[in-house]
Every structure is written in structure tokens, then in C-alpha cells.
Amino acid sequence: MATRTLSAGNIATRIASAEVKPSAATRLAFLDTLKVGLTILVIAHHAGQAYGPTGGDWPIFSPERSPLLGPFFAVNAAFFMGLFFLISGYFLPPTLDRKGAATFLKDRFRRLGIPILLFGLLVSGPILYFSQDAPRSFWQFIGGLYPDEIHSLFAHLWFVGHLLVYGLGYALWRRLTASAQFTVAAKLPSPTHRMLLAFTLLLALVSALVRVWYPIDRWVTLLVVPAEIAHLPQYLSLFVLGILAYRGNWLRRLPAATGMTWLGIGLAAAASYYAYHLSAQGWLSAVPEPLQTLVWPTWEAFICVGLSVGLLVLLRERFNAQQGRLLSAMSGAAYAAYIVHLLVVVGLQSGLAPVSVPPFAKFIAVSLAGAALSFGIGHLLRQLPGARQVL
């Protein structure tokens, strides 16, 4: 059989424009379940900020700290937002294919831009203005936001800002490659163990190099969007993998055995980090200093890839049935819950501040109540006229 050599540009074009699409049967209900679970995990992550050893700023701080929350934060950050980006990337190609570029961009600005604008104008902006250490006029305040305080204006909606930028970038890339000649591409091969291992090690190496200059919890402004550069290799690469996963129908085709193996790898990496963090933590100091900078990025990469691949396959195999009424309502309200949860969590933390109970108990209480209230409020907000077009 005759073969034909493809340049890198032709391969990229064929991936971008390929008509290899999942069938109608591939409406994967488990992704909605995963989206709900990740949103709850985000709420719990922020619920713990007041009670654990966090490296960032938070308006409420308990004088007592729970050591269990240290590895909880680290393991969460190793995978949960990256998995969110993968899911978001997965849904991008069919949305653009179905709606066309003009409608796609209009919807992006409506669903992502409006929440950012309203949150900045009605919530984070006024809080920043009235909590200034030194009084400034309104226009001095506006002029001082960029670039150093822009991340506070976005707050947790930095993720929404990234999705807006990535969506615009994908639409532009599709536009630039639309006129190229191509043949229908064969299905992209499903990731193998070797491919997943290579990606994991590459992600670890790139992350380690980036963190020489941009350690974890250092935020900068890229154009107008705040970004934690330390995790940007993970977010961008998983977003792109989500696009490829749709084109290659990987979420249907990835063998269960592969997913379960990597779930075990991810769980083992996460459990070992908990064990290390809660132990004497002496062995890392014996590692030569130049290699120490590789240890956590590598550990993190195995948690990220293992749990991302493993959870996708586990939920596909065990939880892909039709959703019940409660889970269906929560799935529909997940985006709204993500937007409002910060106000709910901080309010609950403030209410519990004078209560004398262990910090871990407060964390559990705020997590449970915060999740219930956030999804409940999100569901009610979606009942307002026109709200579903945004939320």
C-alpha cells in the first residue's frame, strides 16, 4: 500500500479540520457527573483556605491550622483545574462546528465575558476599592489595577477568563487553517501507556523549568488575564488534549485497562504525597539540590495524568447511566455554582469565625454547606428570565 509523508503543518491542519466526529451515541453523561464533582472539589478547596497552610491570600484566617489540608491543597492543585480545562477543550470543537464562528464567539463572550464583567463591577471591584490601605480617587484606583491587582479583580473567575482567551485562540486557529486542502483524517490513535508516560515526563520537565522563574502561587497578568505561570503548562496542554480527545473520540475508545492502570498510578502518587507531607519529611533533603526542583513537578505530573485519565475512564465505566433529577439539576447549575461559591464560602467562614471548634471540623462544615448552598443558589439563578443563556 502506498504511503504519504505529512509535514507537521499538514498534520495540524488535518487534526483541526478533520470530520472524524463521535456519533450521537457519544453524548457522555459521565462528563456532567465529573463536572459536578470537580465543582464540589473547588468549593471544598476554597473552604479549606481559612483553615489550612495556604500560600495565597484569603480574607478569613483561623488562628488554628489543620495539617491535613496542606496535602489536600497540593493534590487538588495537581489535577482538578487541569481536568476542568481538558473537559472544556473536549466540548469546544463540536460547539464551533455546530454554531459557526460568529455565533460561537458571541456565545463565548456572553457566557464567559458577562460573568467576569458583572463580578468585577458588583463584587470584587467595590471590595478592592473600599478596602484600600491608602485613600485614592476612583480614577487613581482604576489606573492602579493593571497589572498588579488585576488578579484580585478576577478572583476565582481567572479560570473563566482563561477559557475565553483559549476559545478565541482556538477559533482563530480554525480560521487560519480553514482554507487549507486536506483529506479526511483517520482517527487519532488512542493514548497508550507509552504515550501517557511520555506526556507525563514532558509535563514534569516543562513545569520544573517554568518554576525556576515562576514558583507556585506567583501570579502575573498576561495581557488582561491573571495567570499562575507555574501551572500554565498543565492547563494549556490538557486543554489541547481535550480538543484532540474529541477529534479522536478517545473518551469512548480509551481501553478500560489503560484507564484503571493510570487511576492506580494517580491514587498511589497522591497517597504517597499525603504520607510524605504528614511524616517527618526528611528524605527529600538527601536528594541533590539541583534534582529537588524536579521532585514535586514530577510527583504532580503523575497525580495529574493518573487521576485525569483514571477518573474519566472510571466514571465512563461505572457512572455513565442516565442522571437522576438531583444530579441533572446539579449538572445544569454547576457553572452558576462555580461563579457564586466564593461569596457563599467566605460568608460561611465569617459566620463560623467566633465558633470554637477544631479547624478541620469547620472545613467539613463549610464544604458541605457551601456546596449545597452554591448549587441551590445557582439553580435558582438559572430560573431568572434569560439567565440560562449566561449560566
The 8 nearest C-alpha neighbors of each residue, nearest first, counted from 0:
[[1, 2, 3, 4, 185, 5, 184, 182],
 [0, 2, 3, 4, 5, 182, 185, 184],
 [3, 1, 0, 4, 5, 6, 185, 184],
 [2, 4, 5, 1, 6, 0, 9, 10],
 [5, 3, 6, 2, 9, 7, 10, 1],
 [6, 4, 9, 10, 3, 7, 8, 2],
 [5, 7, 9, 8, 10, 4, 11, 12],
 [8, 6, 10, 9, 11, 5, 12, 4],
 [7, 9, 11, 6, 10, 12, 5, 13],
 [10, 8, 12, 6, 11, 7, 5, 13],
 [9, 11, 7, 13, 12, 8, 14, 6],
 [12, 10, 8, 14, 9, 13, 15, 7],
 [13, 11, 9, 15, 10, 14, 176, 16],
 [12, 14, 10, 17, 16, 15, 11, 184],
 [13, 15, 11, 17, 12, 16, 10, 184],
 [16, 14, 12, 13, 17, 11, 173, 176],
 [17, 15, 13, 14, 12, 18, 177, 173],
 [18, 16, 13, 19, 14, 184, 183, 15],
 [17, 19, 20, 183, 16, 184, 246, 14],
 [18, 20, 17, 246, 186, 21, 184, 247],
 [21, 19, 18, 246, 22, 248, 245, 247],
 [22, 20, 248, 25, 23, 19, 245, 246],
 [21, 23, 24, 25, 20, 26, 248, 19],
 [24, 22, 25, 26, 21, 20, 27, 93],
 [23, 25, 22, 26, 21, 27, 251, 28],
 [26, 24, 23, 27, 22, 21, 251, 248],
 [27, 25, 24, 28, 23, 22, 21, 30],
 [26, 28, 25, 29, 30, 319, 315, 31],
 [29, 27, 319, 30, 31, 26, 321, 320],
 [28, 30, 319, 32, 31, 27, 314, 315],
 [31, 29, 33, 32, 28, 27, 34, 86],
 [30, 32, 34, 29, 33, 28, 330, 35],
 [33, 31, 29, 35, 30, 34, 36, 330],
 [32, 34, 30, 36, 35, 31, 29, 37],
 [33, 35, 31, 37, 32, 36, 30, 38],
 [36, 34, 38, 32, 33, 37, 330, 333],
 [37, 35, 33, 39, 38, 34, 40, 32],
 [36, 38, 40, 34, 39, 35, 33, 41],
 [39, 37, 41, 35, 40, 36, 34, 337],
 [40, 38, 42, 36, 37, 41, 370, 43],
 [39, 41, 37, 43, 38, 42, 44, 36],
 [42, 40, 44, 38, 39, 43, 37, 45],
 [41, 43, 39, 45, 40, 44, 46, 370],
 [44, 42, 366, 46, 40, 45, 41, 39],
 [45, 43, 41, 47, 42, 46, 40, 72],
 [44, 46, 48, 47, 42, 43, 41, 344],
 [47, 45, 43, 44, 366, 48, 365, 362],
 [48, 46, 50, 45, 362, 44, 49, 51],
 [47, 49, 45, 50, 46, 51, 53, 44],
 [50, 48, 60, 59, 47, 61, 51, 46],
 [49, 51, 64, 47, 358, 61, 48, 65],
 [50, 52, 64, 68, 65, 48, 53, 47],
 [53, 51, 69, 64, 54, 68, 66, 50],
 [52, 54, 55, 51, 48, 69, 72, 56],
 [55, 53, 216, 52, 56, 215, 48, 57],
 [56, 54, 53, 216, 57, 48, 217, 52],
 [55, 57, 58, 54, 53, 48, 59, 60],
 [56, 58, 59, 55, 48, 49, 60, 53],
 [57, 59, 60, 56, 345, 49, 349, 48],
 [60, 58, 49, 57, 349, 348, 61, 345],
 [61, 59, 49, 62, 50, 58, 57, 48],
 [60, 62, 63, 50, 49, 64, 59, 352],
 [63, 61, 60, 64, 50, 358, 49, 352],
 [64, 62, 61, 358, 50, 65, 357, 51],
 [65, 63, 51, 50, 358, 66, 62, 52],
 [64, 66, 51, 67, 359, 68, 358, 50],
 [67, 65, 68, 69, 64, 51, 52, 277],
 [68, 66, 65, 69, 70, 71, 277, 51],
 [67, 69, 71, 51, 66, 70, 65, 72],
 [68, 70, 71, 72, 52, 67, 66, 51],
 [71, 69, 73, 72, 273, 68, 74, 67],
 [70, 72, 68, 69, 74, 73, 75, 67],
 [73, 71, 75, 70, 69, 74, 68, 76],
 [72, 74, 70, 76, 75, 71, 77, 69],
 [73, 75, 77, 71, 76, 72, 70, 269],
 [76, 74, 72, 77, 73, 79, 78, 71],
 [77, 75, 73, 74, 78, 79, 72, 80],
 [76, 78, 74, 299, 75, 303, 73, 302],
 [77, 79, 303, 81, 76, 75, 80, 82],
 [78, 80, 82, 81, 75, 76, 83, 37],
 [81, 79, 83, 82, 78, 84, 76, 234],
 [80, 82, 234, 84, 78, 83, 79, 233],
 [83, 81, 85, 79, 84, 80, 307, 78],
 [82, 84, 80, 86, 81, 85, 87, 79],
 [83, 85, 238, 87, 81, 82, 86, 88],
 [84, 86, 241, 238, 237, 82, 88, 87],
 [87, 85, 89, 83, 88, 84, 241, 82],
 [88, 86, 84, 89, 85, 90, 83, 91],
 [87, 89, 241, 238, 242, 85, 91, 86],
 [88, 90, 241, 242, 86, 245, 87, 91],
 [91, 89, 88, 87, 92, 93, 94, 86],
 [90, 92, 88, 94, 89, 93, 95, 87],
 [93, 91, 95, 94, 90, 96, 242, 89],
 [94, 92, 96, 95, 91, 97, 90, 245],
 [93, 95, 97, 91, 92, 96, 98, 90],
 [94, 96, 92, 99, 98, 97, 93, 103],
 [97, 95, 93, 94, 99, 98, 92, 100],
 [96, 98, 94, 95, 93, 99, 92, 103],
 [99, 97, 95, 102, 103, 96, 94, 100],
 [98, 100, 95, 101, 96, 102, 103, 97],
 [99, 101, 103, 102, 104, 95, 170, 98],
 [102, 100, 104, 103, 99, 105, 98, 106],
 [101, 103, 105, 104, 98, 100, 99, 106],
 [102, 104, 100, 106, 101, 105, 98, 95],
 [105, 103, 107, 106, 101, 102, 100, 108],
 [106, 104, 102, 108, 107, 103, 109, 101],
 [105, 107, 109, 103, 104, 108, 110, 102],
 [108, 106, 104, 110, 109, 105, 111, 103],
 [107, 109, 112, 111, 105, 106, 110, 104],
 [108, 110, 106, 113, 107, 112, 111, 389],
 [109, 111, 389, 107, 108, 106, 112, 113],
 [112, 110, 108, 107, 109, 113, 114, 159],
 [111, 113, 108, 115, 109, 114, 110, 116],
 [112, 114, 116, 109, 115, 111, 117, 110],
 [115, 113, 117, 116, 112, 118, 111, 110],
 [116, 114, 118, 112, 113, 117, 119, 156],
 [115, 117, 113, 119, 114, 118, 120, 112],
 [118, 116, 120, 114, 119, 115, 121, 113],
 [119, 117, 122, 115, 121, 116, 120, 114],
 [118, 120, 124, 123, 116, 117, 152, 122],
 [121, 119, 117, 124, 118, 122, 116, 123],
 [120, 122, 118, 117, 119, 125, 124, 123],
 [123, 121, 118, 124, 119, 125, 120, 126],
 [122, 124, 119, 126, 152, 125, 127, 118],
 [123, 125, 119, 127, 120, 126, 122, 152],
 [126, 124, 128, 127, 123, 122, 129, 121],
 [127, 125, 123, 124, 129, 128, 130, 122],
 [128, 126, 124, 130, 125, 129, 123, 131],
 [129, 127, 125, 126, 130, 131, 124, 140],
 [128, 130, 126, 131, 127, 125, 124, 134],
 [129, 131, 127, 128, 126, 132, 125, 133],
 [132, 130, 133, 129, 128, 134, 127, 135],
 [131, 133, 130, 134, 129, 135, 128, 127],
 [132, 134, 131, 135, 130, 129, 136, 128],
 [135, 133, 131, 132, 136, 129, 128, 140],
 [136, 134, 139, 140, 133, 137, 131, 138],
 [135, 137, 139, 138, 140, 134, 141, 128],
 [136, 138, 140, 139, 141, 135, 128, 142],
 [139, 137, 141, 140, 136, 142, 135, 143],
 [140, 138, 142, 136, 137, 141, 135, 143],
 [139, 141, 137, 143, 138, 142, 135, 136],
 [142, 140, 138, 143, 144, 139, 137, 145],
 [143, 141, 139, 140, 144, 138, 145, 137],
 [144, 142, 140, 141, 145, 139, 148, 146],
 [143, 145, 148, 149, 141, 142, 146, 147],
 [146, 144, 147, 143, 149, 148, 142, 141],
 [145, 147, 149, 220, 148, 144, 143, 223],
 [146, 148, 145, 149, 144, 220, 150, 219],
 [149, 147, 144, 151, 150, 146, 145, 152],
 [148, 150, 152, 151, 144, 145, 146, 147],
 [151, 149, 225, 153, 152, 148, 154, 157],
 [152, 150, 154, 149, 148, 153, 123, 127],
 [151, 153, 149, 123, 150, 154, 119, 124],
 [152, 154, 156, 150, 151, 157, 155, 119],
 [153, 155, 151, 156, 152, 150, 157, 123],
 [156, 154, 157, 153, 158, 341, 338, 159],
 [157, 155, 159, 158, 153, 154, 160, 115],
 [156, 158, 160, 155, 159, 153, 225, 161],
 [159, 157, 156, 161, 160, 162, 155, 80],
 [158, 160, 156, 162, 161, 157, 111, 163],
 [161, 159, 157, 163, 158, 162, 224, 156],
 [162, 160, 164, 158, 163, 159, 165, 157],
 [163, 161, 159, 165, 160, 164, 166, 158],
 [162, 164, 160, 166, 161, 165, 111, 167],
 [163, 165, 161, 167, 166, 162, 168, 160],
 [166, 164, 168, 162, 167, 163, 161, 169],
 [165, 167, 169, 163, 168, 164, 162, 170],
 [168, 166, 170, 164, 165, 169, 171, 163],
 [167, 169, 165, 171, 166, 170, 172, 164],
 [168, 170, 172, 166, 171, 167, 165, 173],
 [171, 169, 173, 167, 172, 168, 174, 166],
 [172, 170, 174, 168, 169, 173, 167, 175],
 [173, 171, 169, 175, 174, 170, 168, 176],
 [172, 174, 170, 176, 171, 175, 177, 169],
 [175, 173, 171, 177, 172, 176, 170, 178],
 [174, 176, 172, 173, 177, 171, 178, 179],
 [175, 177, 173, 174, 179, 178, 12, 172],
 [176, 178, 174, 179, 175, 173, 16, 12],
 [179, 177, 176, 180, 175, 174, 181, 173],
 [178, 180, 176, 177, 181, 12, 175, 9],
 [181, 179, 178, 182, 177, 12, 9, 13],
 [182, 180, 13, 179, 183, 12, 9, 184],
 [181, 183, 184, 180, 13, 17, 185, 18],
 [182, 184, 17, 18, 181, 185, 13, 19],
 [185, 183, 17, 13, 182, 186, 19, 14],
 [184, 186, 187, 183, 19, 17, 247, 188],
 [187, 185, 247, 188, 184, 19, 246, 248],
 [186, 188, 247, 185, 189, 246, 243, 248],
 [189, 187, 186, 190, 247, 249, 191, 185],
 [188, 190, 249, 253, 191, 187, 252, 247],
 [191, 189, 194, 195, 188, 192, 253, 249],
 [190, 192, 194, 193, 195, 189, 257, 188],
 [193, 191, 195, 194, 196, 190, 257, 261],
 [192, 194, 196, 191, 195, 197, 190, 198],
 [195, 193, 191, 197, 196, 192, 190, 198],
 [196, 194, 198, 192, 197, 193, 199, 191],
 [195, 197, 199, 193, 198, 194, 192, 200],
 [198, 196, 194, 200, 199, 195, 201, 193],
 [197, 199, 201, 195, 196, 200, 202, 194],
 [200, 198, 196, 202, 197, 201, 300, 195],
 [201, 199, 203, 197, 202, 198, 204, 196],
 [200, 202, 198, 204, 203, 199, 197, 205],
 [203, 201, 199, 205, 200, 204, 206, 198],
 [202, 204, 297, 296, 200, 206, 201, 300],
 [205, 203, 201, 207, 206, 202, 200, 208],
 [204, 206, 208, 202, 207, 203, 201, 209],
 [207, 205, 209, 203, 208, 204, 202, 296],
 [206, 208, 204, 210, 205, 209, 293, 296],
 [209, 207, 205, 206, 210, 211, 204, 212],
 [208, 210, 206, 211, 207, 212, 213, 229],
 [211, 209, 213, 214, 212, 207, 229, 208],
 [210, 212, 209, 208, 213, 214, 207, 292],
 [213, 211, 210, 209, 214, 208, 229, 228],
 [212, 214, 210, 229, 211, 209, 228, 217],
 [215, 213, 210, 229, 217, 212, 216, 211],
 [214, 216, 229, 217, 213, 210, 227, 230],
 [217, 215, 218, 55, 227, 214, 54, 229],
 [218, 216, 215, 227, 214, 213, 219, 228],
 [219, 217, 227, 226, 216, 225, 228, 220],
 [218, 220, 226, 225, 221, 227, 217, 228],
 [219, 221, 225, 224, 146, 223, 222, 226],
 [222, 220, 224, 223, 225, 219, 226, 146],
 [221, 223, 224, 220, 225, 146, 219, 145],
 [224, 222, 221, 220, 225, 149, 146, 145],
 [223, 225, 221, 220, 222, 160, 226, 157],
 [226, 224, 220, 150, 219, 221, 157, 218],
 [227, 225, 218, 219, 228, 220, 224, 221],
 [226, 228, 218, 229, 217, 230, 216, 219],
 [227, 229, 231, 230, 226, 213, 218, 209],
 [228, 230, 215, 210, 227, 213, 231, 214],
 [231, 229, 228, 233, 232, 227, 234, 206],
 [230, 232, 228, 234, 233, 229, 235, 227],
 [233, 231, 235, 234, 230, 236, 206, 202],
 [232, 234, 231, 236, 230, 235, 81, 237],
 [235, 233, 81, 231, 237, 232, 236, 238],
 [234, 236, 238, 232, 237, 233, 231, 239],
 [235, 237, 239, 233, 238, 234, 232, 240],
 [238, 236, 240, 85, 239, 234, 235, 233],
 [237, 239, 85, 88, 84, 241, 235, 236],
 [240, 238, 242, 236, 241, 237, 235, 88],
 [241, 239, 237, 243, 242, 238, 244, 236],
 [240, 242, 89, 85, 88, 244, 238, 239],
 [243, 241, 89, 88, 239, 240, 245, 244],
 [244, 242, 240, 246, 245, 241, 247, 239],
 [245, 243, 249, 241, 247, 242, 246, 248],
 [244, 246, 248, 89, 243, 242, 247, 241],
 [247, 245, 243, 244, 248, 20, 19, 242],
 [246, 248, 187, 186, 244, 249, 245, 243],
 [249, 247, 245, 244, 246, 250, 21, 251],
 [250, 248, 252, 244, 247, 251, 253, 189],
 [249, 251, 248, 252, 253, 244, 311, 312],
 [252, 250, 249, 248, 253, 25, 315, 254],
 [251, 253, 249, 250, 254, 248, 189, 247],
 [252, 254, 249, 189, 250, 251, 255, 190],
 [255, 253, 257, 256, 252, 258, 312, 189],
 [254, 256, 258, 257, 259, 312, 253, 316],
 [257, 255, 259, 254, 258, 260, 253, 261],
 [258, 256, 260, 254, 255, 259, 261, 192],
 [257, 259, 309, 255, 312, 261, 260, 256],
 [260, 258, 262, 256, 261, 257, 309, 255],
 [261, 259, 263, 257, 262, 258, 256, 264],
 [260, 262, 305, 264, 263, 258, 309, 259],
 [261, 263, 309, 259, 305, 265, 306, 264],
 [262, 264, 266, 261, 260, 265, 267, 259],
 [265, 263, 261, 267, 262, 305, 266, 268],
 [266, 264, 305, 302, 306, 262, 268, 263],
 [265, 267, 269, 263, 268, 264, 270, 262],
 [266, 268, 270, 264, 265, 269, 263, 271],
 [269, 267, 265, 271, 266, 302, 270, 264],
 [268, 270, 266, 272, 267, 271, 302, 265],
 [271, 269, 273, 267, 272, 268, 266, 274],
 [272, 270, 274, 268, 273, 269, 267, 275],
 [271, 273, 275, 269, 274, 270, 276, 268],
 [272, 274, 270, 276, 271, 70, 275, 277],
 [275, 273, 271, 272, 277, 276, 278, 270],
 [274, 276, 272, 278, 273, 277, 280, 271],
 [275, 277, 273, 278, 274, 272, 280, 70],
 [276, 278, 274, 275, 273, 279, 67, 66],
 [279, 277, 275, 280, 276, 274, 281, 273],
 [278, 280, 281, 277, 275, 276, 282, 274],
 [281, 279, 278, 275, 282, 276, 283, 277],
 [280, 282, 279, 283, 284, 285, 278, 275],
 [281, 283, 284, 285, 280, 286, 279, 275],
 [284, 282, 285, 286, 281, 280, 291, 294],
 [283, 285, 282, 286, 281, 287, 288, 291],
 [286, 284, 283, 282, 287, 281, 288, 291],
 [285, 287, 283, 284, 291, 288, 290, 282],
 [288, 286, 290, 289, 285, 291, 284, 283],
 [287, 289, 291, 290, 286, 292, 284, 285],
 [290, 288, 291, 287, 292, 293, 286, 294],
 [291, 289, 288, 293, 292, 287, 286, 294],
 [292, 290, 288, 294, 293, 289, 286, 287],
 [291, 293, 290, 294, 289, 207, 295, 288],
 [294, 292, 291, 290, 296, 207, 295, 297],
 [293, 295, 291, 297, 292, 296, 298, 290],
 [294, 296, 298, 297, 299, 293, 292, 291],
 [297, 295, 203, 299, 298, 293, 207, 294],
 [298, 296, 203, 300, 295, 299, 294, 293],
 [297, 299, 295, 301, 296, 300, 294, 302],
 [298, 300, 296, 302, 77, 297, 301, 295],
 [301, 299, 303, 297, 302, 203, 298, 199],
 [300, 302, 304, 303, 298, 299, 305, 265],
 [303, 301, 265, 299, 305, 300, 268, 304],
 [304, 302, 78, 300, 301, 77, 305, 306],
 [305, 303, 307, 301, 306, 302, 308, 300],
 [306, 304, 265, 261, 262, 302, 264, 308],
 [305, 307, 265, 309, 262, 310, 308, 303],
 [308, 306, 304, 309, 310, 305, 82, 303],
 [309, 307, 311, 305, 306, 258, 310, 304],
 [308, 310, 262, 258, 306, 312, 261, 311],
 [311, 309, 313, 312, 307, 306, 308, 314],
 [310, 312, 308, 309, 314, 313, 315, 307],
 [311, 313, 315, 258, 309, 310, 314, 316],
 [314, 312, 310, 316, 315, 311, 309, 317],
 [315, 313, 318, 317, 316, 312, 311, 29],
 [316, 314, 312, 319, 313, 29, 317, 318],
 [315, 317, 313, 314, 312, 318, 319, 255],
 [316, 318, 314, 315, 313, 319, 320, 312],
 [319, 317, 314, 320, 29, 315, 316, 313],
 [318, 320, 29, 315, 28, 317, 314, 316],
 [321, 319, 318, 322, 28, 29, 317, 315],
 [320, 322, 319, 323, 28, 318, 29, 327],
 [323, 321, 327, 326, 320, 324, 28, 325],
 [322, 324, 326, 325, 327, 321, 328, 320],
 [323, 325, 327, 326, 328, 322, 329, 321],
 [326, 324, 328, 327, 323, 329, 322, 330],
 [325, 327, 329, 328, 323, 324, 322, 330],
 [326, 328, 330, 324, 325, 329, 322, 323],
 [329, 327, 325, 331, 326, 330, 324, 332],
 [330, 328, 326, 332, 331, 327, 333, 325],
 [331, 329, 327, 333, 328, 332, 31, 35],
 [330, 332, 328, 329, 333, 327, 334, 378],
 [331, 333, 329, 378, 377, 335, 330, 334],
 [334, 332, 336, 330, 335, 331, 329, 35],
 [335, 333, 337, 336, 332, 390, 338, 331],
 [334, 336, 377, 338, 332, 337, 390, 333],
 [337, 335, 373, 377, 374, 333, 339, 334],
 [336, 338, 334, 335, 340, 339, 333, 38],
 [337, 339, 335, 336, 340, 334, 156, 341],
 [340, 338, 336, 341, 337, 342, 373, 335],
 [339, 341, 343, 373, 337, 342, 336, 338],
 [340, 342, 344, 343, 339, 345, 338, 45],
 [343, 341, 345, 340, 344, 339, 346, 347],
 [342, 344, 340, 346, 341, 345, 369, 347],
 [345, 343, 347, 341, 346, 369, 342, 46],
 [344, 346, 348, 342, 347, 343, 349, 341],
 [347, 345, 349, 343, 344, 348, 342, 350],
 [346, 348, 350, 344, 349, 345, 365, 351],
 [347, 349, 345, 351, 350, 346, 352, 344],
 [350, 348, 346, 352, 347, 351, 345, 59],
 [349, 351, 347, 348, 352, 346, 353, 354],
 [350, 352, 348, 354, 349, 353, 347, 361],
 [351, 353, 349, 354, 350, 348, 61, 355],
 [354, 352, 351, 355, 350, 349, 356, 61],
 [355, 353, 351, 352, 356, 350, 361, 357],
 [354, 356, 353, 357, 352, 351, 358, 361],
 [355, 357, 354, 358, 360, 361, 359, 351],
 [358, 356, 360, 359, 361, 355, 63, 65],
 [359, 357, 361, 360, 50, 65, 64, 362],
 [358, 360, 362, 361, 357, 65, 363, 50],
 [361, 359, 363, 362, 357, 358, 364, 356],
 [362, 360, 364, 358, 359, 363, 365, 357],
 [361, 363, 359, 365, 360, 47, 364, 46],
 [364, 362, 366, 360, 361, 365, 367, 359],
 [363, 365, 361, 367, 366, 362, 368, 360],
 [364, 366, 368, 362, 369, 367, 363, 46],
 [367, 365, 43, 369, 363, 364, 46, 368],
 [368, 366, 370, 364, 369, 365, 363, 371],
 [367, 369, 371, 365, 370, 366, 372, 364],
 [370, 368, 366, 372, 365, 367, 344, 371],
 [369, 371, 373, 367, 368, 372, 39, 366],
 [370, 372, 368, 374, 369, 373, 375, 367],
 [371, 373, 375, 369, 374, 370, 376, 368],
 [374, 372, 336, 340, 370, 376, 375, 371],
 [373, 375, 336, 377, 376, 371, 372, 378],
 [374, 376, 372, 378, 377, 373, 371, 379],
 [377, 375, 379, 373, 378, 374, 372, 380],
 [376, 378, 335, 336, 374, 380, 332, 375],
 [377, 379, 332, 375, 381, 376, 380, 374],
 [380, 378, 376, 382, 381, 377, 375, 383],
 [381, 379, 377, 382, 378, 383, 376, 386],
 [380, 382, 386, 378, 387, 379, 383, 377],
 [381, 383, 379, 380, 384, 386, 378, 387],
 [384, 382, 386, 381, 380, 385, 379, 387],
 [385, 383, 386, 382, 387, 381, 380, 388],
 [384, 386, 387, 388, 383, 389, 381, 382],
 [385, 387, 381, 388, 383, 389, 384, 390],
 [388, 386, 390, 389, 381, 385, 382, 384],
 [387, 389, 386, 385, 390, 110, 109, 106],
 [388, 390, 110, 387, 386, 109, 113, 385],
 [389, 387, 335, 386, 388, 334, 381, 110]]
